[in-house]
Amino acid sequence: MAQQSNPSHEMMELITLDEAARLRGVTRPAISYLVKTGRIRSREMFGRVLVFQSEVMSYKKQKPGPKPIGKETAKKRGSKKK
């Protein structure tokens, strides 16, 4: 059986970018960057961007740079496997 999302629980977990930055000890633009790049999910409510506290706290820093090319991306770029 698939687990259903509880909207009220989801809203309780949402925090502002400022709160997220304070929790992680980073700047607000750093959190905004994670949201923009899709590394942390967000919701827009009442004209504000909110993020999930659990994702902010569990986020693991990744190496900078482009993401590795997977099999599907290589096929789209026309690479041929020999």
PDB file with one MODEL, atoms N, CA, C and O in Angstrom:
MODEL        1
ATOM      1  N   MET A   1       0.835  -1.175   0.000  1.00  0.00           N
ATOM      2  CA  MET A   1       0.000   0.000   0.000  1.00  0.00           C
ATOM      3  C   MET A   1       0.882   1.241   0.000  1.00  0.00           C
ATOM      4  O   MET A   1       1.810   1.341   0.803  1.00  0.00           O
ATOM      5  N   ALA A   2       0.607   2.169  -0.875  1.00  0.00           N
ATOM      6  CA  ALA A   2       1.408   3.387  -0.987  1.00  0.00           C
ATOM      7  C   ALA A   2       1.123   4.320   0.182  1.00  0.00           C
ATOM      8  O   ALA A   2      -0.019   4.449   0.624  1.00  0.00           O
ATOM      9  N   GLN A   3       2.170   4.966   0.677  1.00  0.00           N
ATOM     10  CA  GLN A   3       2.014   5.895   1.785  1.00  0.00           C
ATOM     11  C   GLN A   3       1.530   7.236   1.247  1.00  0.00           C
ATOM     12  O   GLN A   3       2.114   7.792   0.317  1.00  0.00           O
ATOM     13  N   GLN A   4       0.453   7.750   1.846  1.00  0.00           N
ATOM     14  CA  GLN A   4      -0.091   9.020   1.399  1.00  0.00           C
ATOM     15  C   GLN A   4       0.509  10.145   2.214  1.00  0.00           C
ATOM     16  O   GLN A   4       0.792   9.989   3.401  1.00  0.00           O
ATOM     17  N   SER A   5       0.696  11.265   1.573  1.00  0.00           N
ATOM     18  CA  SER A   5       1.227  12.455   2.222  1.00  0.00           C
ATOM     19  C   SER A   5       0.127  13.116   3.036  1.00  0.00           C
ATOM     20  O   SER A   5      -1.006  13.249   2.573  1.00  0.00           O
ATOM     21  N   ASN A   6       0.465  13.527   4.247  1.00  0.00           N
ATOM     22  CA  ASN A   6      -0.480  14.227   5.093  1.00  0.00           C
ATOM     23  C   ASN A   6      -0.220  15.727   4.941  1.00  0.00           C
ATOM     24  O   ASN A   6       0.795  16.222   5.430  1.00  0.00           O
ATOM     25  N   PRO A   7      -1.123  16.464   4.267  1.00  0.00           N
ATOM     26  CA  PRO A   7      -0.875  17.882   4.003  1.00  0.00           C
ATOM     27  C   PRO A   7      -0.621  18.709   5.260  1.00  0.00           C
ATOM     28  O   PRO A   7       0.224  19.604   5.236  1.00  0.00           O
ATOM     29  N   SER A   8      -1.326  18.436   6.355  1.00  0.00           N
ATOM     30  CA  SER A   8      -1.120  19.233   7.560  1.00  0.00           C
ATOM     31  C   SER A   8       0.249  18.953   8.168  1.00  0.00           C
ATOM     32  O   SER A   8       0.897  19.865   8.681  1.00  0.00           O
ATOM     33  N   HIS A   9       0.697  17.690   8.114  1.00  0.00           N
ATOM     34  CA  HIS A   9       2.038  17.352   8.615  1.00  0.00           C
ATOM     35  C   HIS A   9       3.098  18.007   7.726  1.00  0.00           C
ATOM     36  O   HIS A   9       4.113  18.502   8.214  1.00  0.00           O
ATOM     37  N   GLU A  10       2.848  18.001   6.423  1.00  0.00           N
ATOM     38  CA  GLU A  10       3.783  18.608   5.473  1.00  0.00           C
ATOM     39  C   GLU A  10       3.939  20.098   5.761  1.00  0.00           C
ATOM     40  O   GLU A  10       5.054  20.618   5.721  1.00  0.00           O
ATOM     41  N   MET A  11       2.854  20.781   6.046  1.00  0.00           N
ATOM     42  CA  MET A  11       2.911  22.219   6.322  1.00  0.00           C
ATOM     43  C   MET A  11       3.660  22.498   7.621  1.00  0.00           C
ATOM     44  O   MET A  11       4.347  23.514   7.734  1.00  0.00           O
ATOM     45  N   MET A  12       3.534  21.605   8.601  1.00  0.00           N
ATOM     46  CA  MET A  12       4.222  21.810   9.878  1.00  0.00           C
ATOM     47  C   MET A  12       5.731  21.701   9.707  1.00  0.00           C
ATOM     48  O   MET A  12       6.490  22.271  10.491  1.00  0.00           O
ATOM     49  N   GLU A  13       6.161  20.980   8.699  1.00  0.00           N
ATOM     50  CA  GLU A  13       7.581  20.766   8.480  1.00  0.00           C
ATOM     51  C   GLU A  13       8.215  21.878   7.633  1.00  0.00           C
ATOM     52  O   GLU A  13       9.440  21.937   7.526  1.00  0.00           O
ATOM     53  N   LEU A  14       7.424  22.741   7.044  1.00  0.00           N
ATOM     54  CA  LEU A  14       7.940  23.791   6.184  1.00  0.00           C
ATOM     55  C   LEU A  14       8.508  24.939   7.014  1.00  0.00           C
ATOM     56  O   LEU A  14       7.902  25.379   7.991  1.00  0.00           O
ATOM     57  N   ILE A  15       9.679  25.412   6.605  1.00  0.00           N
ATOM     58  CA  ILE A  15      10.329  26.536   7.289  1.00  0.00           C
ATOM     59  C   ILE A  15      10.800  27.543   6.240  1.00  0.00           C
ATOM     60  O   ILE A  15      10.918  27.209   5.061  1.00  0.00           O
ATOM     61  N   THR A  16      11.064  28.760   6.670  1.00  0.00           N
ATOM     62  CA  THR A  16      11.530  29.797   5.748  1.00  0.00           C
ATOM     63  C   THR A  16      12.999  29.570   5.399  1.00  0.00           C
ATOM     64  O   THR A  16      13.701  28.807   6.063  1.00  0.00           O
ATOM     65  N   LEU A  17      13.443  30.244   4.349  1.00  0.00           N
ATOM     66  CA  LEU A  17      14.846  30.139   3.951  1.00  0.00           C
ATOM     67  C   LEU A  17      15.758  30.687   5.045  1.00  0.00           C
ATOM     68  O   LEU A  17      16.848  30.159   5.263  1.00  0.00           O
ATOM     69  N   ASP A  18      15.321  31.741   5.733  1.00  0.00           N
ATOM     70  CA  ASP A  18      16.111  32.297   6.833  1.00  0.00           C
ATOM     71  C   ASP A  18      16.276  31.281   7.967  1.00  0.00           C
ATOM     72  O   ASP A  18      17.367  31.119   8.513  1.00  0.00           O
ATOM     73  N   GLU A  19      15.177  30.600   8.313  1.00  0.00           N
ATOM     74  CA  GLU A  19      15.254  29.580   9.371  1.00  0.00           C
ATOM     75  C   GLU A  19      16.178  28.438   8.945  1.00  0.00           C
ATOM     76  O   GLU A  19      16.974  27.938   9.740  1.00  0.00           O
ATOM     77  N   ALA A  20      16.058  28.035   7.678  1.00  0.00           N
ATOM     78  CA  ALA A  20      16.905  26.952   7.169  1.00  0.00           C
ATOM     79  C   ALA A  20      18.381  27.344   7.229  1.00  0.00           C
ATOM     80  O   ALA A  20      19.229  26.539   7.613  1.00  0.00           O
ATOM     81  N   ALA A  21      18.676  28.579   6.849  1.00  0.00           N
ATOM     82  CA  ALA A  21      20.060  29.065   6.872  1.00  0.00           C
ATOM     83  C   ALA A  21      20.594  29.081   8.299  1.00  0.00           C
ATOM     84  O   ALA A  21      21.735  28.687   8.540  1.00  0.00           O
ATOM     85  N   ARG A  22      19.782  29.530   9.238  1.00  0.00           N
ATOM     86  CA  ARG A  22      20.195  29.555  10.643  1.00  0.00           C
ATOM     87  C   ARG A  22      20.465  28.143  11.162  1.00  0.00           C
ATOM     88  O   ARG A  22      21.456  27.912  11.855  1.00  0.00           O
ATOM     89  N   LEU A  23      19.581  27.202  10.827  1.00  0.00           N
ATOM     90  CA  LEU A  23      19.748  25.810  11.275  1.00  0.00           C
ATOM     91  C   LEU A  23      21.043  25.188  10.753  1.00  0.00           C
ATOM     92  O   LEU A  23      21.722  24.454  11.471  1.00  0.00           O
ATOM     93  N   ARG A  24      21.375  25.485   9.504  1.00  0.00           N
ATOM     94  CA  ARG A  24      22.567  24.893   8.880  1.00  0.00           C
ATOM     95  C   ARG A  24      23.837  25.708   9.114  1.00  0.00           C
ATOM     96  O   ARG A  24      24.939  25.221   8.862  1.00  0.00           O
ATOM     97  N   GLY A  25      23.693  26.933   9.588  1.00  0.00           N
ATOM     98  CA  GLY A  25      24.857  27.783   9.795  1.00  0.00           C
ATOM     99  C   GLY A  25      25.447  28.288   8.493  1.00  0.00           C
ATOM    100  O   GLY A  25      26.662  28.441   8.362  1.00  0.00           O
ATOM    101  N   VAL A  26      24.559  28.546   7.519  1.00  0.00           N
ATOM    102  CA  VAL A  26      24.986  29.060   6.216  1.00  0.00           C
ATOM    103  C   VAL A  26      24.179  30.318   5.912  1.00  0.00           C
ATOM    104  O   VAL A  26      23.349  30.743   6.716  1.00  0.00           O
ATOM    105  N   THR A  27      24.425  30.903   4.758  1.00  0.00           N
ATOM    106  CA  THR A  27      23.698  32.107   4.368  1.00  0.00           C
ATOM    107  C   THR A  27      22.381  31.755   3.684  1.00  0.00           C
ATOM    108  O   THR A  27      22.187  30.631   3.223  1.00  0.00           O
ATOM    109  N   ARG A  28      21.490  32.725   3.629  1.00  0.00           N
ATOM    110  CA  ARG A  28      20.217  32.537   2.935  1.00  0.00           C
ATOM    111  C   ARG A  28      20.444  32.260   1.445  1.00  0.00           C
ATOM    112  O   ARG A  28      19.778  31.387   0.888  1.00  0.00           O
ATOM    113  N   PRO A  29      21.375  32.982   0.775  1.00  0.00           N
ATOM    114  CA  PRO A  29      21.630  32.663  -0.634  1.00  0.00           C
ATOM    115  C   PRO A  29      22.114  31.226  -0.847  1.00  0.00           C
ATOM    116  O   PRO A  29      21.846  30.638  -1.895  1.00  0.00           O
ATOM    117  N   ALA A  30      22.815  30.659   0.123  1.00  0.00           N
ATOM    118  CA  ALA A  30      23.264  29.269  -0.008  1.00  0.00           C
ATOM    119  C   ALA A  30      22.064  28.325  -0.043  1.00  0.00           C
ATOM    120  O   ALA A  30      22.036  27.376  -0.826  1.00  0.00           O
ATOM    121  N   ILE A  31      21.080  28.588   0.804  1.00  0.00           N
ATOM    122  CA  ILE A  31      19.863  27.763   0.804  1.00  0.00           C
ATOM    123  C   ILE A  31      19.083  27.998  -0.485  1.00  0.00           C
ATOM    124  O   ILE A  31      18.558  27.052  -1.074  1.00  0.00           O
ATOM    125  N   SER A  32      19.004  29.240  -0.924  1.00  0.00           N
ATOM    126  CA  SER A  32      18.314  29.555  -2.186  1.00  0.00           C
ATOM    127  C   SER A  32      18.937  28.801  -3.360  1.00  0.00           C
ATOM    128  O   SER A  32      18.227  28.320  -4.243  1.00  0.00           O
ATOM    129  N   TYR A  33      20.256  28.702  -3.363  1.00  0.00           N
ATOM    130  CA  TYR A  33      20.957  27.982  -4.421  1.00  0.00           C
ATOM    131  C   TYR A  33      20.567  26.504  -4.413  1.00  0.00           C
ATOM    132  O   TYR A  33      20.342  25.915  -5.471  1.00  0.00           O
ATOM    133  N   LEU A  34      20.486  25.908  -3.230  1.00  0.00           N
ATOM    134  CA  LEU A  34      20.093  24.500  -3.130  1.00  0.00           C
ATOM    135  C   LEU A  34      18.674  24.293  -3.646  1.00  0.00           C
ATOM    136  O   LEU A  34      18.380  23.273  -4.270  1.00  0.00           O
ATOM    137  N   VAL A  35      17.808  25.243  -3.391  1.00  0.00           N
ATOM    138  CA  VAL A  35      16.433  25.168  -3.885  1.00  0.00           C
ATOM    139  C   VAL A  35      16.430  25.312  -5.405  1.00  0.00           C
ATOM    140  O   VAL A  35      15.785  24.532  -6.106  1.00  0.00           O
ATOM    141  N   LYS A  36      17.152  26.310  -5.909  1.00  0.00           N
ATOM    142  CA  LYS A  36      17.179  26.584  -7.353  1.00  0.00           C
ATOM    143  C   LYS A  36      17.730  25.395  -8.144  1.00  0.00           C
ATOM    144  O   LYS A  36      17.267  25.116  -9.250  1.00  0.00           O
ATOM    145  N   THR A  37      18.711  24.702  -7.581  1.00  0.00           N
ATOM    146  CA  THR A  37      19.321  23.575  -8.282  1.00  0.00           C
ATOM    147  C   THR A  37      18.577  22.262  -8.032  1.00  0.00           C
ATOM    148  O   THR A  37      18.974  21.215  -8.544  1.00  0.00           O
ATOM    149  N   GLY A  38      17.505  22.317  -7.250  1.00  0.00           N
ATOM    150  CA  GLY A  38      16.687  21.125  -7.030  1.00  0.00           C
ATOM    151  C   GLY A  38      17.237  20.162  -5.998  1.00  0.00           C
ATOM    152  O   GLY A  38      16.775  19.024  -5.912  1.00  0.00           O
ATOM    153  N   ARG A  39      18.197  20.583  -5.226  1.00  0.00           N
ATOM    154  CA  ARG A  39      18.777  19.692  -4.213  1.00  0.00           C
ATOM    155  C   ARG A  39      17.934  19.633  -2.955  1.00  0.00           C
ATOM    156  O   ARG A  39      18.015  18.673  -2.188  1.00  0.00           O
ATOM    157  N   ILE A  40      17.118  20.670  -2.740  1.00  0.00           N
ATOM    158  CA  ILE A  40      16.164  20.706  -1.635  1.00  0.00           C
ATOM    159  C   ILE A  40      14.818  21.113  -2.210  1.00  0.00           C
ATOM    160  O   ILE A  40      14.722  22.099  -2.940  1.00  0.00           O
ATOM    161  N   ARG A  41      13.769  20.346  -1.879  1.00  0.00           N
ATOM    162  CA  ARG A  41      12.428  20.677  -2.378  1.00  0.00           C
ATOM    163  C   ARG A  41      11.887  21.913  -1.669  1.00  0.00           C
ATOM    164  O   ARG A  41      12.256  22.204  -0.531  1.00  0.00           O
ATOM    165  N   SER A  42      11.020  22.624  -2.351  1.00  0.00           N
ATOM    166  CA  SER A  42      10.420  23.821  -1.774  1.00  0.00           C
ATOM    167  C   SER A  42       8.958  23.916  -2.182  1.00  0.00           C
ATOM    168  O   SER A  42       8.499  23.243  -3.105  1.00  0.00           O
ATOM    169  N   ARG A  43       8.249  24.768  -1.470  1.00  0.00           N
ATOM    170  CA  ARG A  43       6.866  25.104  -1.786  1.00  0.00           C
ATOM    171  C   ARG A  43       6.754  26.618  -1.685  1.00  0.00           C
ATOM    172  O   ARG A  43       7.416  27.247  -0.859  1.00  0.00           O
ATOM    173  N   GLU A  44       5.914  27.191  -2.529  1.00  0.00           N
ATOM    174  CA  GLU A  44       5.662  28.628  -2.418  1.00  0.00           C
ATOM    175  C   GLU A  44       4.284  28.807  -1.801  1.00  0.00           C
ATOM    176  O   GLU A  44       3.285  28.313  -2.324  1.00  0.00           O
ATOM    177  N   MET A  45       4.244  29.521  -0.681  1.00  0.00           N
ATOM    178  CA  MET A  45       2.986  29.775   0.015  1.00  0.00           C
ATOM    179  C   MET A  45       2.982  31.213   0.502  1.00  0.00           C
ATOM    180  O   MET A  45       3.974  31.709   1.035  1.00  0.00           O
ATOM    181  N   PHE A  46       1.863  31.863   0.311  1.00  0.00           N
ATOM    182  CA  PHE A  46       1.703  33.229   0.805  1.00  0.00           C
ATOM    183  C   PHE A  46       2.800  34.159   0.280  1.00  0.00           C
ATOM    184  O   PHE A  46       3.208  35.097   0.965  1.00  0.00           O
ATOM    185  N   GLY A  47       3.271  33.893  -0.934  1.00  0.00           N
ATOM    186  CA  GLY A  47       4.303  34.724  -1.537  1.00  0.00           C
ATOM    187  C   GLY A  47       5.702  34.483  -0.988  1.00  0.00           C
ATOM    188  O   GLY A  47       6.612  35.269  -1.249  1.00  0.00           O
ATOM    189  N   ARG A  48       5.885  33.402  -0.230  1.00  0.00           N
ATOM    190  CA  ARG A  48       7.198  33.076   0.347  1.00  0.00           C
ATOM    191  C   ARG A  48       7.614  31.681  -0.091  1.00  0.00           C
ATOM    192  O   ARG A  48       6.776  30.805  -0.307  1.00  0.00           O
ATOM    193  N   VAL A  49       8.906  31.492  -0.216  1.00  0.00           N
ATOM    194  CA  VAL A  49       9.442  30.174  -0.527  1.00  0.00           C
ATOM    195  C   VAL A  49       9.755  29.482   0.797  1.00  0.00           C
ATOM    196  O   VAL A  49      10.473  30.020   1.640  1.00  0.00           O
ATOM    197  N   LEU A  50       9.209  28.292   0.962  1.00  0.00           N
ATOM    198  CA  LEU A  50       9.435  27.504   2.171  1.00  0.00           C
ATOM    199  C   LEU A  50      10.097  26.187   1.786  1.00  0.00           C
ATOM    200  O   LEU A  50       9.874  25.670   0.692  1.00  0.00           O
ATOM    201  N   VAL A  51      10.902  25.654   2.679  1.00  0.00           N
ATOM    202  CA  VAL A  51      11.602  24.393   2.426  1.00  0.00           C
ATOM    203  C   VAL A  51      11.262  23.394   3.533  1.00  0.00           C
ATOM    204  O   VAL A  51      10.794  23.775   4.607  1.00  0.00           O
ATOM    205  N   PHE A  52      11.502  22.126   3.258  1.00  0.00           N
ATOM    206  CA  PHE A  52      11.227  21.083   4.232  1.00  0.00           C
ATOM    207  C   PHE A  52      12.395  20.977   5.216  1.00  0.00           C
ATOM    208  O   PHE A  52      13.541  20.766   4.820  1.00  0.00           O
ATOM    209  N   GLN A  53      12.083  21.128   6.500  1.00  0.00           N
ATOM    210  CA  GLN A  53      13.114  21.106   7.527  1.00  0.00           C
ATOM    211  C   GLN A  53      13.903  19.802   7.510  1.00  0.00           C
ATOM    212  O   GLN A  53      15.122  19.820   7.685  1.00  0.00           O
ATOM    213  N   SER A  54      13.234  18.676   7.303  1.00  0.00           N
ATOM    214  CA  SER A  54      13.930  17.381   7.304  1.00  0.00           C
ATOM    215  C   SER A  54      14.957  17.309   6.171  1.00  0.00           C
ATOM    216  O   SER A  54      16.028  16.726   6.341  1.00  0.00           O
ATOM    217  N   GLU A  55      14.637  17.896   5.024  1.00  0.00           N
ATOM    218  CA  GLU A  55      15.583  17.881   3.906  1.00  0.00           C
ATOM    219  C   GLU A  55      16.769  18.803   4.166  1.00  0.00           C
ATOM    220  O   GLU A  55      17.902  18.490   3.801  1.00  0.00           O
ATOM    221  N   VAL A  56      16.500  19.934   4.797  1.00  0.00           N
ATOM    222  CA  VAL A  56      17.577  20.862   5.136  1.00  0.00           C
ATOM    223  C   VAL A  56      18.546  20.192   6.111  1.00  0.00           C
ATOM    224  O   VAL A  56      19.763  20.287   5.951  1.00  0.00           O
ATOM    225  N   MET A  57      17.999  19.516   7.115  1.00  0.00           N
ATOM    226  CA  MET A  57      18.836  18.901   8.141  1.00  0.00           C
ATOM    227  C   MET A  57      19.572  17.665   7.624  1.00  0.00           C
ATOM    228  O   MET A  57      20.685  17.380   8.068  1.00  0.00           O
ATOM    229  N   SER A  58      18.971  16.939   6.703  1.00  0.00           N
ATOM    230  CA  SER A  58      19.608  15.712   6.218  1.00  0.00           C
ATOM    231  C   SER A  58      20.460  15.928   4.965  1.00  0.00           C
ATOM    232  O   SER A  58      21.076  14.982   4.473  1.00  0.00           O
ATOM    233  N   TYR A  59      20.505  17.162   4.440  1.00  0.00           N
ATOM    234  CA  TYR A  59      21.264  17.442   3.220  1.00  0.00           C
ATOM    235  C   TYR A  59      22.751  17.174   3.445  1.00  0.00           C
ATOM    236  O   TYR A  59      23.342  17.641   4.418  1.00  0.00           O
ATOM    237  N   LYS A  60      23.327  16.430   2.544  1.00  0.00           N
ATOM    238  CA  LYS A  60      24.766  16.138   2.579  1.00  0.00           C
ATOM    239  C   LYS A  60      25.437  16.936   1.476  1.00  0.00           C
ATOM    240  O   LYS A  60      25.003  16.910   0.324  1.00  0.00           O
ATOM    241  N   LYS A  61      26.483  17.635   1.831  1.00  0.00           N
ATOM    242  CA  LYS A  61      27.219  18.440   0.865  1.00  0.00           C
ATOM    243  C   LYS A  61      27.751  17.547  -0.246  1.00  0.00           C
ATOM    244  O   LYS A  61      28.272  16.463   0.018  1.00  0.00           O
ATOM    245  N   GLN A  62      27.621  17.999  -1.484  1.00  0.00           N
ATOM    246  CA  GLN A  62      28.087  17.246  -2.644  1.00  0.00           C
ATOM    247  C   GLN A  62      29.277  17.961  -3.261  1.00  0.00           C
ATOM    248  O   GLN A  62      29.483  19.156  -3.049  1.00  0.00           O
ATOM    249  N   LYS A  63      30.048  17.215  -4.022  1.00  0.00           N
ATOM    250  CA  LYS A  63      31.185  17.818  -4.716  1.00  0.00           C
ATOM    251  C   LYS A  63      30.678  18.830  -5.724  1.00  0.00           C
ATOM    252  O   LYS A  63      29.669  18.582  -6.384  1.00  0.00           O
ATOM    253  N   PRO A  64      31.355  19.969  -5.861  1.00  0.00           N
ATOM    254  CA  PRO A  64      30.923  20.958  -6.855  1.00  0.00           C
ATOM    255  C   PRO A  64      31.204  20.476  -8.268  1.00  0.00           C
ATOM    256  O   PRO A  64      31.990  19.553  -8.482  1.00  0.00           O
ATOM    257  N   GLY A  65      30.564  21.102  -9.208  1.00  0.00           N
ATOM    258  CA  GLY A  65      30.805  20.773 -10.607  1.00  0.00           C
ATOM    259  C   GLY A  65      29.616  20.096 -11.233  1.00  0.00           C
ATOM    260  O   GLY A  65      28.594  19.883 -10.581  1.00  0.00           O
ATOM    261  N   PRO A  66      29.749  19.757 -12.501  1.00  0.00           N
ATOM    262  CA  PRO A  66      28.631  19.134 -13.219  1.00  0.00           C
ATOM    263  C   PRO A  66      28.357  17.735 -12.692  1.00  0.00           C
ATOM    264  O   PRO A  66      29.242  17.044 -12.188  1.00  0.00           O
ATOM    265  N   LYS A  67      27.093  17.349 -12.831  1.00  0.00           N
ATOM    266  CA  LYS A  67      26.705  16.004 -12.417  1.00  0.00           C
ATOM    267  C   LYS A  67      27.293  15.001 -13.408  1.00  0.00           C
ATOM    268  O   LYS A  67      27.453  15.324 -14.585  1.00  0.00           O
ATOM    269  N   PRO A  68      27.619  13.785 -12.952  1.00  0.00           N
ATOM    270  CA  PRO A  68      28.157  12.770 -13.866  1.00  0.00           C
ATOM    271  C   PRO A  68      27.143  12.417 -14.949  1.00  0.00           C
ATOM    272  O   PRO A  68      25.933  12.461 -14.728  1.00  0.00           O
ATOM    273  N   ILE A  69      27.649  12.074 -16.093  1.00  0.00           N
ATOM    274  CA  ILE A  69      26.790  11.714 -17.217  1.00  0.00           C
ATOM    275  C   ILE A  69      26.378  10.259 -17.068  1.00  0.00           C
ATOM    276  O   ILE A  69      27.219   9.367 -16.956  1.00  0.00           O
ATOM    277  N   GLY A  70      25.071  10.036 -17.070  1.00  0.00           N
ATOM    278  CA  GLY A  70      24.539   8.683 -16.982  1.00  0.00           C
ATOM    279  C   GLY A  70      24.358   8.099 -18.373  1.00  0.00           C
ATOM    280  O   GLY A  70      24.614   8.766 -19.375  1.00  0.00           O
ATOM    281  N   LYS A  71      23.918   6.854 -18.427  1.00  0.00           N
ATOM    282  CA  LYS A  71      23.722   6.171 -19.715  1.00  0.00           C
ATOM    283  C   LYS A  71      22.711   6.906 -20.585  1.00  0.00           C
ATOM    284  O   LYS A  71      22.933   7.082 -21.783  1.00  0.00           O
ATOM    285  N   GLU A  72      21.598   7.336 -19.987  1.00  0.00           N
ATOM    286  CA  GLU A  72      20.553   8.009 -20.760  1.00  0.00           C
ATOM    287  C   GLU A  72      21.046   9.332 -21.336  1.00  0.00           C
ATOM    288  O   GLU A  72      20.754   9.649 -22.489  1.00  0.00           O
ATOM    289  N   THR A  73      21.789  10.105 -20.551  1.00  0.00           N
ATOM    290  CA  THR A  73      22.296  11.393 -21.022  1.00  0.00           C
ATOM    291  C   THR A  73      23.301  11.186 -22.155  1.00  0.00           C
ATOM    292  O   THR A  73      23.300  11.935 -23.132  1.00  0.00           O
ATOM    293  N   ALA A  74      24.145  10.185 -22.028  1.00  0.00           N
ATOM    294  CA  ALA A  74      25.143   9.900 -23.062  1.00  0.00           C
ATOM    295  C   ALA A  74      24.450   9.534 -24.388  1.00  0.00           C
ATOM    296  O   ALA A  74      24.910   9.935 -25.457  1.00  0.00           O
ATOM    297  N   LYS A  75      23.358   8.782 -24.318  1.00  0.00           N
ATOM    298  CA  LYS A  75      22.629   8.407 -25.522  1.00  0.00           C
ATOM    299  C   LYS A  75      22.042   9.650 -26.205  1.00  0.00           C
ATOM    300  O   LYS A  75      22.081   9.769 -27.430  1.00  0.00           O
ATOM    301  N   LYS A  76      21.501  10.570 -25.404  1.00  0.00           N
ATOM    302  CA  LYS A  76      20.904  11.771 -25.953  1.00  0.00           C
ATOM    303  C   LYS A  76      21.943  12.653 -26.631  1.00  0.00           C
ATOM    304  O   LYS A  76      21.632  13.352 -27.596  1.00  0.00           O
ATOM    305  N   ARG A  77      23.176  12.624 -26.132  1.00  0.00           N
ATOM    306  CA  ARG A  77      24.241  13.442 -26.710  1.00  0.00           C
ATOM    307  C   ARG A  77      24.877  12.794 -27.937  1.00  0.00           C
ATOM    308  O   ARG A  77      25.750  13.382 -28.576  1.00  0.00           O
ATOM    309  N   GLY A  78      24.441  11.600 -28.253  1.00  0.00           N
ATOM    310  CA  GLY A  78      24.943  10.949 -29.458  1.00  0.00           C
ATOM    311  C   GLY A  78      26.164  10.090 -29.233  1.00  0.00           C
ATOM    312  O   GLY A  78      26.779   9.629 -30.194  1.00  0.00           O
ATOM    313  N   SER A  79      26.527   9.866 -27.990  1.00  0.00           N
ATOM    314  CA  SER A  79      27.664   9.001 -27.702  1.00  0.00           C
ATOM    315  C   SER A  79      27.301   7.575 -28.042  1.00  0.00           C
ATOM    316  O   SER A  79      26.185   7.119 -27.793  1.00  0.00           O
ATOM    317  N   LYS A  80      28.263   6.882 -28.614  1.00  0.00           N
ATOM    318  CA  LYS A  80      28.033   5.481 -28.948  1.00  0.00           C
ATOM    319  C   LYS A  80      28.972   4.617 -28.138  1.00  0.00           C
ATOM    320  O   LYS A  80      30.164   4.902 -28.029  1.00  0.00           O
ATOM    321  N   LYS A  81      28.428   3.566 -27.575  1.00  0.00           N
ATOM    322  CA  LYS A  81      29.214   2.632 -26.801  1.00  0.00           C
ATOM    323  C   LYS A  81      29.835   1.623 -27.758  1.00  0.00           C
ATOM    324  O   LYS A  81      29.136   1.032 -28.580  1.00  0.00           O
ATOM    325  N   LYS A  82      31.147   1.427 -27.651  1.00  0.00           N
ATOM    326  CA  LYS A  82      31.832   0.499 -28.582  1.00  0.00           C
ATOM    327  C   LYS A  82      32.035  -0.830 -27.938  1.00  0.00           C
ATOM    328  O   LYS A  82      32.590  -1.738 -28.557  1.00  0.00           O
TER     329      LYS A  82
ENDMDL
END
